[in-house]
């Protein structure tokens, strides 16, 4: 297994992203190709989960768009991910916050984590 990890680490270029976890509000800027044009699109939402290790690691963002819940899965090592920006640190007690799916409005809020000085 170690040889496989070494080979994938050499083949897949991983960028140095900021630390974020479940409950954090994050903005991900993605490169979108439409025909021969390229543009950047931002997707802002709450991190529901992080899964995987190394080159195969992914994270799921959830946001409410026009009253409908939208979830999107992003690979950490994707060449299309241009930038990851942490907007707010959330205070949650689990690594997968699937309970947000059943909540709307004020019930879907997450407390902000206070940073130690």
Buried (B, 14 or more C-beta within 10 A) or exposed (E): EEEEEEEBEEEBEEEEBEEBBBBBBBBBBBBEEEEEEEEEEEBEBBBBBBEEEEBEBBBBBBBBEEEEBEBEEBBBBBEEBBBBBBEEBBEBEEEEBEEBEEEEEEEBEBEEBEEEE
